[in-house]
Amino acid sequence: MRVGQARAVAADWVARYGRSVPGYRGAYFSGSTVGLPDDAELPATSDVDVVVVTDAPRPPAAPGKFGYREAVLEVSHMPASQLERPEQVLASYHLAGSFRTCTVIEDPGGLLRGLLAEVPARFADLPWVRRRCEDARHRIVSRLEALKAQEVSAPFHEQVMAWLFPTGVTTHVPLVAALRNPTVRLRYLRVREVLADHGLSELYPELLELLGCREWSAARVRHHLRALARTFDAAAEVSRTPFFFSGDLTAAARPIAVDGSQELIDRGDHREAVFWIVATFTRCHTVLAADAPELHRSLDPAFREAVADLGIGSFADLLQRAERVLRFLPRLWGTAEDVMARNTAVAR
């Protein structure tokens, strides 16, 4: 499917269903398709991110990832209050990229087009690029500090999730400095490319070391992916309790979560698949613990084996690894400054 066709499918969903969200203010595209031409091929391992804007105090849970006609859509909700001023968007590393070009699907009140009148022209200005890098760095610090305050008795898969995601945000800081999309599943692949483009490849092994997969072989990643596939299918079958990521654990999402990782392994980017394999493991066990405790217990050893290969076997290990990430931040920030200085697209 071409990107333009997928966008048309998404726009049809918005017209049929998105408008019914209480407080509907409009919708726009986000994620990896932003900036791609309509005639580009949309990989089978990619979805189309759609953000529905609402001013309802308590909008219903977003549907997440699901199949619609020939495409896989991922729909989330965004409070209109976060989009009231261009400066709010320009300072937010996860919002600004969606408004550097026209991504509006519908905008009945003009809120989104008001942003497009200012954000693209200021997106690459150095002060705003630096603010977004600081936003990403703050996310690392705040979430790792929250992990340190977490109860030791919390489920291990939740503890791992609380460490894993802020650790993965270390990839986003250079990506934001390079004006690149801070992607989710492919973050390690994309930051490797950015660092190479700017002559800073020496940082990349350190990012893998922080994650714990620098020495992983392709065979080891395949082994853990096979275990994840079994866990994924079990979680998708029993899932009933709603979580914000529930849409990522469905039959429609399997080509992205499982097949997408296999594709990375097959082309030699096996270490770049590790982050999303472990992230999906943690989410699967969150579902299994809630909806099928016996399955959770029976499948837990495979998850713990994967995490042990990262060098983590306990909450104490997670705290030590969190401290390593925090100590690494000055080096990471220096690299981000180098990227901004070498990136000719950044306006000074």
RODO-2510 file (C-alpha; in nm, 4 decimals, decimal comma):
residues 348
     n   res          X          Y          Z
     1     m     0,0000     0,0000     0,0000
     2     r     0,1170     0,3528    -0,0775
     3     v     0,1371     0,6109     0,1993
     4     g    -0,1217     0,8258     0,0246
     5     q    -0,3667     0,5364     0,0127
     6     a    -0,3125     0,4677     0,3820
     7     r    -0,3720     0,8341     0,4614
     8     a    -0,6980     0,8231     0,2680
     9     v    -0,8034     0,5197     0,4723
    10     a    -0,7175     0,7049     0,7930
    11     a    -0,9119     1,0131     0,6823
    12     d    -1,2129     0,7905     0,6109
    13     w    -1,1933     0,6492     0,9638
    14     v    -1,1804     1,0011     1,1083
    15     a    -1,4841     1,1064     0,9056
    16     r    -1,6812     0,7979     1,0090
    17     y    -1,5728     0,7517     1,3691
    18     g    -1,3271     1,0148     1,4896
    19     r    -1,5814     1,2945     1,4811
    20     s    -1,7921     1,1108     1,7393
    21     v    -1,5277     1,1528     2,0120
    22     p    -1,6718     1,3885     2,2771
    23     g    -1,5301     1,7385     2,2436
    24     y    -1,3911     1,6654     1,8964
    25     r    -1,1673     1,9480     1,7695
    26     g    -0,9960     1,7823     1,4741
    27     a    -0,7385     1,5215     1,3804
    28     y    -0,3872     1,5050     1,2400
    29     f    -0,1211     1,2559     1,1325
    30     s     0,1748     1,1777     1,3551
    31     g     0,4596     0,9281     1,3712
    32     s     0,6715     0,7714     1,1022
    33     t     0,4564     0,8669     0,8016
    34     v     0,4967     1,2408     0,8618
    35     g     0,6974     1,3900     0,5789
    36     l     0,6738     1,0839     0,3533
    37     p     0,5416     1,1456     0,0013
    38     d     0,2077     0,9964    -0,0961
    39     d     0,3694     0,7635    -0,3498
    40     a     0,6107     0,6094    -0,0955
    41     e     0,5550     0,2430    -0,0128
    42     l     0,4174     0,1846     0,3366
    43     p     0,5936    -0,1202     0,4852
    44     a     0,3737    -0,4009     0,6142
    45     t     0,5485    -0,3512     0,9489
    46     s     0,4304     0,0108     0,9787
    47     d     0,1051     0,1677     1,0869
    48     v    -0,0464     0,5119     1,0355
    49     d    -0,0611     0,7240     1,3502
    50     v    -0,3693     0,9422     1,3850
    51     v    -0,4190     1,1863     1,6712
    52     v    -0,7744     1,2944     1,7527
    53     v    -0,7861     1,6276     1,9344
    54     t    -1,0531     1,6769     2,1989
    55     d    -1,1380     1,9334     2,4604
    56     a    -1,3457     1,6867     2,6639
    57     p    -1,2286     1,6727     3,0268
    58     r    -1,2356     1,2921     3,0178
    59     p    -1,2373     1,1563     2,6638
    60     p    -1,2986     0,7843     2,6232
    61     a    -1,0025     0,5532     2,5933
    62     a    -0,8434     0,5771     2,2499
    63     p    -0,8760     0,2652     2,0319
    64     g    -0,4999     0,2282     1,9868
    65     k    -0,3783     0,0029     1,7063
    66     f    -0,6313    -0,1771     1,4869
    67     g    -0,6926    -0,2883     1,1320
    68     y    -0,9207    -0,0707     0,9219
    69     r    -0,9858    -0,1583     0,5613
    70     e    -0,6427    -0,2306     0,4105
    71     a    -0,4361    -0,0382     0,6679
    72     v    -0,3308    -0,0619     1,0310
    73     l    -0,4111     0,2580     1,2190
    74     e    -0,2975     0,3690     1,5611
    75     v    -0,5359     0,6261     1,7038
    76     s    -0,4642     0,8282     2,0161
    77     h    -0,6336     1,1245     2,1814
    78     m    -0,4703     1,4606     2,2474
    79     p    -0,6123     1,7275     2,4824
    80     a    -0,6641     2,0503     2,2931
    81     s    -0,5131     2,2331     2,5914
    82     q    -0,1680     2,1021     2,4888
    83     l    -0,2011     2,2633     2,1463
    84     e    -0,3244     2,6089     2,2361
    85     r     0,0000     2,7960     2,1624
    86     p     0,2745     2,7348     1,9069
    87     e     0,5350     2,7678     2,1837
    88     q     0,3836     2,4697     2,3653
    89     v     0,4290     2,2559     2,0566
    90     l     0,7726     2,3896     1,9631
    91     a     0,9065     2,3001     2,3083
    92     s     0,7650     1,9474     2,3095
    93     y     0,9893     1,6856     2,1530
    94     h     0,7070     1,4402     2,0924
    95     l     0,4649     1,6975     1,9463
    96     a     0,6653     1,9405     1,7348
    97     g     0,7532     1,7011     1,4515
    98     s     0,3884     1,6484     1,3681
    99     f     0,3517     2,0166     1,2816
   100     r     0,6682     2,0831     1,0829
   101     t     0,4625     2,0114     0,7708
   102     c     0,0918     1,9940     0,6928
   103     t    -0,0453     1,6867     0,8696
   104     v    -0,4003     1,8062     0,9301
   105     i    -0,6817     1,5645     0,8495
   106     e    -0,9683     1,7754     0,9827
   107     d    -0,9681     2,1068     1,1652
   108     p    -1,3222     2,2434     1,2011
   109     g    -1,2259     2,5246     1,4394
   110     g    -0,8869     2,6219     1,2946
   111     l    -0,6835     2,5170     1,5999
   112     l    -0,4391     2,2992     1,4049
   113     r    -0,3948     2,5321     1,1092
   114     g    -0,3106     2,8078     1,3533
   115     l    -0,0143     2,5976     1,4639
   116     l     0,0890     2,5348     1,1050
   117     a     0,1080     2,9090     1,0514
   118     e     0,4007     2,9321     1,2961
   119     v     0,5555     2,5970     1,3920
   120     p     0,7162     2,5039     1,0556
   121     a     0,8942     2,8386     1,0265
   122     r     1,0437     2,8121     1,3769
   123     f     1,0890     2,4345     1,4068
   124     a     1,4600     2,4350     1,3125
   125     d     1,5573     2,7445     1,5132
   126     l     1,8406     2,6485     1,7488
   127     p     1,6724     2,7697     2,0716
   128     w     1,3681     2,5514     2,0030
   129     v     1,5770     2,2518     1,8978
   130     r     1,7700     2,2800     2,2225
   131     r     1,4449     2,3154     2,4211
   132     r     1,3162     1,9920     2,2699
   133     c     1,6423     1,8139     2,3494
   134     e     1,6074     1,9371     2,7057
   135     d     1,2507     1,8064     2,7088
   136     a     1,3744     1,4595     2,6105
   137     r     1,6532     1,4735     2,8693
   138     h     1,4026     1,5763     3,1359
   139     r     1,1885     1,2749     3,0491
   140     i     1,4844     1,0438     3,1109
   141     v     1,5626     1,2011     3,4484
   142     s     1,2052     1,2276     3,5759
   143     r     1,1120     0,8718     3,4835
   144     l     1,4273     0,7149     3,6216
   145     e     1,3822     0,9110     3,9442
   146     a     1,0261     0,7758     3,9572
   147     l     1,1667     0,4240     3,9202
   148     k     1,3959     0,4826     4,2168
   149     a     1,0911     0,5768     4,4241
   150     q     0,8960     0,2684     4,3137
   151     e     0,8004     0,0007     4,5628
   152     v     1,0286    -0,3027     4,5633
   153     s     0,7149    -0,5169     4,5742
   154     a     0,5902    -0,3949     4,2358
   155     p     0,5675    -0,6671     3,9687
   156     f     0,9042    -0,7263     3,8045
   157     h     0,7726    -0,6703     3,4510
   158     e     0,6433    -0,3276     3,5565
   159     q     0,9786    -0,2427     3,7124
   160     v     1,1568    -0,3418     3,3916
   161     m     0,9180    -0,1286     3,1873
   162     a     0,9815     0,1698     3,4145
   163     w     1,3566     0,1375     3,3507
   164     l     1,3445     0,0400     2,9839
   165     f     1,1508     0,3280     2,8344
   166     p     1,3490     0,6188     2,9831
   167     t     1,6686     0,4313     2,8986
   168     g     1,5438     0,4139     2,5394
   169     v     1,4837     0,7898     2,5378
   170     t     1,8630     0,8297     2,5301
   171     t     1,8250     0,7640     2,1558
   172     h     1,5727     1,0438     2,1209
   173     v     1,8039     1,3210     2,2366
   174     p     2,0371     1,2951     1,9308
   175     l     1,7407     1,2298     1,7010
   176     v     1,5728     1,5506     1,8137
   177     a     1,9012     1,7403     1,7761
   178     a     1,9166     1,6149     1,4168
   179     l     1,5556     1,7250     1,3476
   180     r     1,4578     1,3599     1,3031
   181     n     1,1407     1,1856     1,4145
   182     p     1,1887     1,0388     1,7669
   183     t     1,0423     0,7100     1,6545
   184     v     0,9340     0,4376     1,8947
   185     r     1,0077     0,0883     1,7621
   186     l     1,3017     0,1826     1,5386
   187     r     1,4697     0,4305     1,7722
   188     y     1,8031     0,2465     1,7924
   189     l     1,8272     0,1967     1,4177
   190     r     1,7509     0,5625     1,3496
   191     v     1,9919     0,7013     1,6080
   192     r     2,2682     0,4795     1,4691
   193     e     2,2069     0,6392     1,1292
   194     v     2,2025     0,9921     1,2699
   195     l     2,5243     0,9455     1,4648
   196     a     2,6964     0,8032     1,1573
   197     d     2,5729     1,0944     0,9442
   198     h     2,7307     1,3416     1,1872
   199     g     3,0598     1,1583     1,2424
   200     l     2,9683     1,0577     1,5961
   201     s     2,9344     0,6806     1,5667
   202     e     3,1501     0,6198     1,8729
   203     l     2,8492     0,6986     2,0944
   204     y     2,6315     0,4227     1,9534
   205     p     2,7970     0,1237     2,1264
   206     e     2,7564     0,3110     2,4537
   207     l     2,3815     0,3389     2,3955
   208     l     2,3658    -0,0353     2,3334
   209     e     2,5734    -0,0921     2,6481
   210     l     2,3255     0,1075     2,8561
   211     l     2,0471    -0,1106     2,7194
   212     g     2,2544    -0,4221     2,7757
   213     c     2,2556    -0,5797     2,4289
   214     r     2,5884    -0,4649     2,2861
   215     e     2,7211    -0,8215     2,2678
   216     w     2,3994    -0,9983     2,1723
   217     s     2,4247    -1,2281     1,8716
   218     a     2,1607    -1,2612     1,6035
   219     a     2,0941    -1,6168     1,7238
   220     r     2,0236    -1,4902     2,0745
   221     v     1,7831    -1,2244     1,9500
   222     r     1,6017    -1,4854     1,7387
   223     h     1,5697    -1,7081     2,0429
   224     h     1,4074    -1,4324     2,2472
   225     l     1,1824    -1,3277     1,9599
   226     r     1,0479    -1,6830     1,9295
   227     a     0,9659    -1,6760     2,3005
   228     l     0,8065    -1,3335     2,2622
   229     a     0,5903    -1,4588     1,9750
   230     r     0,4458    -1,7303     2,1985
   231     t     0,3875    -1,4807     2,4775
   232     f     0,2373    -1,2258     2,2383
   233     d    -0,0136    -1,4735     2,0969
   234     a    -0,1172    -1,5807     2,4464
   235     a    -0,1641    -1,2214     2,5626
   236     a    -0,3569    -1,1226     2,2498
   237     e    -0,5956    -1,4132     2,3011
   238     v    -0,6816    -1,3455     2,6663
   239     s    -0,6577    -0,9636     2,6775
   240     r    -0,9651    -0,8083     2,8398
   241     t    -0,8426    -0,5420     3,0835
   242     p    -0,7882    -0,2127     2,8977
   243     f    -0,4381    -0,0658     2,9039
   244     f    -0,3170     0,2300     2,7010
   245     f    -0,1054    -0,0104     2,4932
   246     s    -0,3713    -0,2807     2,4499
   247     g    -0,3997    -0,2034     2,0788
   248     d    -0,0335    -0,3053     2,0376
   249     l    -0,1179    -0,6587     2,1519
   250     t    -0,3713    -0,7707     1,8924
   251     a    -0,3661    -0,9880     1,5831
   252     a    -0,3652    -0,6716     1,3705
   253     a    -0,0538    -0,5472     1,5507
   254     r     0,1397    -0,8744     1,5310
   255     p     0,3086    -0,7914     1,1958
   256     i     0,4548    -0,4808     1,3583
   257     a     0,5521    -0,6187     1,6988
   258     v     0,6773    -0,9620     1,5896
   259     d     0,7328    -0,9606     1,2139
   260     g     0,8913    -0,6159     1,2283
   261     s     1,1500    -0,7432     1,4751
   262     q     1,2153    -1,0477     1,2586
   263     e     1,2725    -0,8203     0,9602
   264     l     1,5386    -0,6272     1,1519
   265     i     1,7130    -0,9500     1,2514
   266     d     1,7039    -1,0864     0,8971
   267     r     1,8792    -0,7803     0,7568
   268     g     2,1518    -0,7801     1,0207
   269     d     2,0089    -0,5196     1,2571
   270     h     1,9418    -0,7683     1,5361
   271     r     2,0593    -0,5494     1,8234
   272     e     1,8286    -0,2767     1,6988
   273     a     1,5345    -0,5154     1,7519
   274     v     1,6073    -0,5763     2,1207
   275     f     1,4413    -0,2661     2,2659
   276     w     1,1001    -0,3403     2,1179
   277     i     1,1218    -0,7126     2,1906
   278     v     1,1756    -0,6447     2,5604
   279     a     0,9197    -0,3618     2,5651
   280     t     0,6581    -0,5902     2,4126
   281     f     0,7476    -0,8645     2,6613
   282     t     0,6769    -0,6263     2,9517
   283     r     0,3437    -0,5231     2,8040
   284     c     0,2389    -0,8809     2,7374
   285     h     0,3084    -0,9747     3,0981
   286     t     0,1141    -0,6746     3,2238
   287     v    -0,1863    -0,8112     3,0341
   288     l    -0,1244    -1,1718     3,1384
   289     a    -0,0849    -1,0802     3,5057
   290     a    -0,4233    -0,9075     3,4939
   291     d    -0,6194    -1,1471     3,2748
   292     a    -0,4480    -1,4878     3,2881
   293     p    -0,2259    -1,5198     3,5983
   294     e    -0,1457    -1,8865     3,5359
   295     l    -0,0243    -1,8094     3,1841
   296     h     0,1736    -1,5192     3,3239
   297     r     0,3529    -1,7522     3,5645
   298     s     0,4166    -2,0218     3,3057
   299     l     0,5552    -1,7790     3,0462
   300     d     0,7464    -1,5590     3,2910
   301     p     1,0743    -1,7611     3,2756
   302     a     1,1195    -1,6733     2,9062
   303     f     1,0771    -1,3037     2,9859
   304     r     1,3199    -1,3229     3,2765
   305     e     1,5717    -1,5028     3,0555
   306     a     1,5624    -1,2174     2,8042
   307     v     1,6021    -0,9564     3,0780
   308     a     1,8829    -1,1577     3,2373
   309     d     2,0665    -1,1403     2,9058
   310     l     2,0492    -0,7616     2,9465
   311     g     2,2302    -0,8096     3,2788
   312     i     1,9230    -0,7564     3,4959
   313     g     1,7863    -1,0036     3,7470
   314     s     1,6448    -0,7897     4,0264
   315     f     1,5105    -0,4493     4,1224
   316     a     1,8526    -0,3684     4,2662
   317     d     2,0034    -0,4306     3,9223
   318     l     1,7506    -0,1922     3,7687
   319     l     1,8432     0,0792     4,0171
   320     q     2,2125     0,0373     3,9350
   321     r     2,1381     0,0555     3,5630
   322     a     1,9255     0,3652     3,6122
   323     e     2,2189     0,5333     3,7857
   324     r     2,4443     0,4433     3,4930
   325     v     2,2040     0,6145     3,2548
   326     l     2,1887     0,9254     3,4741
   327     r     2,5695     0,9412     3,4923
   328     f     2,5826     0,9114     3,1135
   329     l     2,3631     1,2153     3,0511
   330     p     2,6439     1,4772     3,0372
   331     r     2,8114     1,2736     2,7629
   332     l     2,4804     1,2354     2,5824
   333     w     2,4165     1,6089     2,6059
   334     g     2,7599     1,6872     2,4644
   335     t     2,6825     1,4660     2,1664
   336     a     2,3484     1,6395     2,1157
   337     e     2,5270     1,9749     2,1136
   338     d     2,7715     1,8370     1,8545
   339     v     2,4808     1,7200     1,6372
   340     m     2,3145     2,0607     1,6581
   341     a     2,6436     2,2321     1,5727
   342     r     2,7111     2,0049     1,2721
   343     n     2,3557     1,9966     1,1420
   344     t     2,3341     2,2620     0,8714
   345     a     1,9539     2,2435     0,8799
   346     v     1,9504     2,3949     1,2297
   347     a     1,8973     2,7695     1,1993
   348     r     2,1210     2,9946     1,4102
***
